[in-house]
Amino acid sequence: MFAYLLRRLLATIPVMLVVALFVFSLLYLSPGDPAVVIGGDTATAEDIARIREKLGLDQPFTVQFGTWLWNVVRGDLGISIFTNLPVSRLILQRIEPTLALTVCTMVLTIVVAVPMGVLAAWKVGTWIDRLVMAFAVLGFSFPVFVTGYLLIFGLSIWADLLPVQGYVSISNGLWAFLPNMVLPSLALGMVYTALIARITRASMLEVLSQDYIRTAHSKGLSSGKVLLGHALKNASVPIVTTIGIGLALLISGVVVTESVFAIPGLGRLTVDAILRRDYPIIQGVILVFSAAYVMVNLLIDVCYTFLDPRIRY
Amino acid sequence: MIDLARSMSRTVGALAFVGALVLGAPGAGAESGPKVLKFIPQADLRSLDPIWTTAYITRNHGYMVYDTLFALDANFVPQPQMVDSYTVSPDKLKYSFTLRPGQKWHDGAPVRAADCVASLKRWEKRDPQGQKLAEFTASMDAVDDKSFTITLKEPFALVLDSLAKLSSNVPFMMPERIANTDAFQQITDATGSGPFKFVKEEWVPGNKAVYVKNTDYVPRKEPPSYAAGGKIAKVDRVEWLYVPDASTASAALSAGEVDYYEQPPVDLLPVLAKNKDIVVANIDPKGSQGVLRFNFLNPPFNNVKAREALLYLVDQTDYLRAIAGDPKNWQACASMFACGTPMATDAGTEILKGKRDPAKAKALLKEAGYNGEKVVILSATDQPIVNNQVLITAELLRQVGVDVDIQANDWGTMITRRASKEPLDKGGWNIFHTWVVAPDTATPLLNNAIRANGANAWFGWPDDPAIEKLRDAWVRAPDLEVQKKIAADLQVEAYKFIPYIPTGQFILPSAYRKNLDGVIIAPVTFLWNIEKK
């Protein structure tokens, strides 16, 4: 296992290098010049040339890429063109809200979706199954921002139960932290609840049709034991895969939720940086996202060995 | 049974107590705290340097933390602000200024004349009006800690107007150690001498900027008027909370989570106006001017006949309805110098204000040699004010047989693309739209779009020596009356040459909770004088 982990970790280096080259090239070739944005309406061509020189944007591609890569290797992601703050500081500021939202959404999703999927599979063909599937279709169909606005209207404006927007760090206490997490987690969790409920149902149905399940029933085991002790464990590999992919998607895909609920996370940092052509931030964030994907995938692979003893590395 | 109930009750009580300890009781210590003004600004504060960038959000940040030597009042007259007294020599070549006593930087150091000289010198390197002042200046020297002089090469009537410039770039005063930073390098230290101090540790770009009351600030005695007069901070702390989603921002204001929403979108104004706890107010009566800008390097608009054709097509009311909705939020204004400002004039506006005449426009386009070629209009779909104007212009041109190609971009891409001087097949363009706040169009010196100095002009690069000559004459005009006369002549020439077409003047109202008092009516959002009841 250790050798496998080491091999996988080493394999991330070329992956990250390719990502770095790809990201840098993409930004280099994309339209938009931060010097023009910075210069504003009154800047002359000389002003813009001077700003480009200051930022090093007048250097050839290879020089810019080489300088950036060397700095990244030394742990320096650069300085934001607009805020003049270190990119690593900006990313660190934003990681907590994004992780908090991701974890809260995932917990909510798993707690709701897995039992729903198990129930639907157990009661396949009944109204319960149809209800769960109808919810899944709705969950997929509602865009996050629509769900978000409906929740804001219902639970914040009308019922006055929860704050509309903002983020309070967990360091201020769980009581202060949680209210701001409820609406965004519900809004964001709808799609993932639907996804995981469907996968759980499909996976459970496959397992429930196996001979050993029939054997378990014939041994006189209760339905609960058969479902949770035998079926769910064996159905869990595809569920865990989906949860893992969902986690990675959530980390990078919370842009809309962060915008609707004004949560200062990584998603919004990325979008704001793209709109302003703040290259160092875009490069830094994409590198972090890529690393997160690689790590989550590795974690999923490791989880398989605990869930299915037949899997060995 | 009773024992069981008592036991359960104790358990619940204990759990609640432990829960309260662990989670922290809500609202604990909330009473009689500092007065906090929660404000949703028009944009996210990304840069702290109001000299380095022209972004209005950074200008507004500047007004929070810095002070100015002079400031414009509601009559557009420069009034002393940090300056206590000043004299002008009889030959109008030497201005001597004395600073108000007792002024301190946020770090406790006294404000010195040398700081002001260094600040002005840095500003002059970036701002066009500052550059004009520098052109006329022979020397600028600190005499002692409290006084400094500006000696001119020839009389320049706009010295005080320049020092009181209201909008970007504003000549804010900074400590000399900061003002000595290269003007093309961002400052990172927001130490000023203004009514609020910036709390850098709490700054989260994209989310929050925090200011606390500067208790050392000594305000002027006069009542506030635009940027002039007493700047009294009446709250202890101001939090700028950037909420990118307009619906969420409006909901936060409705729910009382924030106090002041600087620029709600026009379609949400009716909803906010219905809320009895919210005031929807026009705090910037002068508003902004919409702009239709031509590229003078590419046909057909390198020909004045083609530009004139647009004068017969543009109906400002169409543009203004699309931009600002409710008629009380806009006015047709053909003056290139914002209506309601001293230089505003009707001179030369007859065609734009006359009957719309598509047939005449079509004939003019033909005279200009237009023969069905593609006309590229740059749009920024993330900026409704830009995009709405583009759609109208495109429709007007299509009505007279022009082959219009709207090229959709985001704002960041559009402002890069408009800098291209290339022909259309290499990424060039023919028309773009934007908007400019009234103070930035108020005079021939401030209005960038009217300049016609060829390669050095604003994007589009019009070249008309007659306009430039009149602009130069305006700069040298000895008094307001002569300035007005020259501005009128300049506009007549501009409507013949047509460097751009103003698409009307509109305001973007603000919304705030009724418990706020003292909001200043001005073209810039100022947060001093506001009391939270």
HADDOCK unambig.tbl for C-alpha pairs under 7 A between the chains (distance, minus, plus):
assign (segid A and resid 31 and name CA) (segid B and resid 413 and name CA) 6.20 0.50 0.50
assign (segid A and resid 32 and name CA) (segid B and resid 412 and name CA) 6.28 0.50 0.50
assign (segid A and resid 32 and name CA) (segid B and resid 413 and name CA) 4.75 0.50 0.50
assign (segid A and resid 32 and name CA) (segid B and resid 416 and name CA) 5.17 0.50 0.50
assign (segid A and resid 33 and name CA) (segid B and resid 416 and name CA) 5.84 0.50 0.50
assign (segid A and resid 36 and name CA) (segid B and resid 416 and name CA) 5.97 0.50 0.50
assign (segid A and resid 37 and name CA) (segid B and resid 412 and name CA) 6.73 0.50 0.50
assign (segid A and resid 37 and name CA) (segid B and resid 415 and name CA) 6.89 0.50 0.50
assign (segid A and resid 38 and name CA) (segid B and resid 53 and name CA) 5.96 0.50 0.50
assign (segid A and resid 39 and name CA) (segid B and resid 53 and name CA) 6.49 0.50 0.50
assign (segid A and resid 40 and name CA) (segid B and resid 53 and name CA) 6.60 0.50 0.50
assign (segid A and resid 40 and name CA) (segid B and resid 54 and name CA) 5.72 0.50 0.50
assign (segid A and resid 42 and name CA) (segid B and resid 128 and name CA) 6.99 0.50 0.50
assign (segid A and resid 44 and name CA) (segid B and resid 456 and name CA) 6.55 0.50 0.50
assign (segid A and resid 51 and name CA) (segid B and resid 184 and name CA) 6.40 0.50 0.50
assign (segid A and resid 82 and name CA) (segid B and resid 46 and name CA) 5.66 0.50 0.50
assign (segid A and resid 82 and name CA) (segid B and resid 47 and name CA) 5.47 0.50 0.50
assign (segid A and resid 83 and name CA) (segid B and resid 46 and name CA) 4.87 0.50 0.50
assign (segid A and resid 83 and name CA) (segid B and resid 47 and name CA) 4.84 0.50 0.50
assign (segid A and resid 157 and name CA) (segid B and resid 251 and name CA) 6.97 0.50 0.50
assign (segid A and resid 157 and name CA) (segid B and resid 255 and name CA) 6.01 0.50 0.50
assign (segid A and resid 164 and name CA) (segid B and resid 248 and name CA) 6.93 0.50 0.50
assign (segid A and resid 164 and name CA) (segid B and resid 251 and name CA) 6.68 0.50 0.50
assign (segid A and resid 164 and name CA) (segid B and resid 252 and name CA) 5.63 0.50 0.50
assign (segid A and resid 165 and name CA) (segid B and resid 248 and name CA) 6.94 0.50 0.50
assign (segid A and resid 165 and name CA) (segid B and resid 252 and name CA) 6.73 0.50 0.50
assign (segid A and resid 173 and name CA) (segid B and resid 23 and name CA) 5.58 0.50 0.50
assign (segid A and resid 173 and name CA) (segid B and resid 24 and name CA) 6.05 0.50 0.50
assign (segid A and resid 174 and name CA) (segid B and resid 23 and name CA) 5.06 0.50 0.50
assign (segid A and resid 175 and name CA) (segid B and resid 23 and name CA) 4.77 0.50 0.50
assign (segid A and resid 175 and name CA) (segid B and resid 24 and name CA) 5.97 0.50 0.50
assign (segid A and resid 175 and name CA) (segid B and resid 26 and name CA) 6.81 0.50 0.50
assign (segid A and resid 259 and name CA) (segid B and resid 244 and name CA) 5.92 0.50 0.50
assign (segid A and resid 259 and name CA) (segid B and resid 245 and name CA) 5.91 0.50 0.50
assign (segid A and resid 260 and name CA) (segid B and resid 245 and name CA) 5.46 0.50 0.50
assign (segid A and resid 260 and name CA) (segid B and resid 248 and name CA) 6.11 0.50 0.50
assign (segid A and resid 261 and name CA) (segid B and resid 248 and name CA) 6.68 0.50 0.50
assign (segid A and resid 262 and name CA) (segid B and resid 243 and name CA) 5.19 0.50 0.50
assign (segid A and resid 262 and name CA) (segid B and resid 244 and name CA) 6.64 0.50 0.50
assign (segid A and resid 264 and name CA) (segid B and resid 206 and name CA) 6.58 0.50 0.50
assign (segid A and resid 264 and name CA) (segid B and resid 207 and name CA) 5.59 0.50 0.50
assign (segid A and resid 269 and name CA) (segid B and resid 206 and name CA) 6.81 0.50 0.50
assign (segid A and resid 275 and name CA) (segid B and resid 412 and name CA) 5.64 0.50 0.50
assign (segid A and resid 276 and name CA) (segid B and resid 412 and name CA) 5.69 0.50 0.50
assign (segid A and resid 277 and name CA) (segid B and resid 412 and name CA) 7.00 0.50 0.50
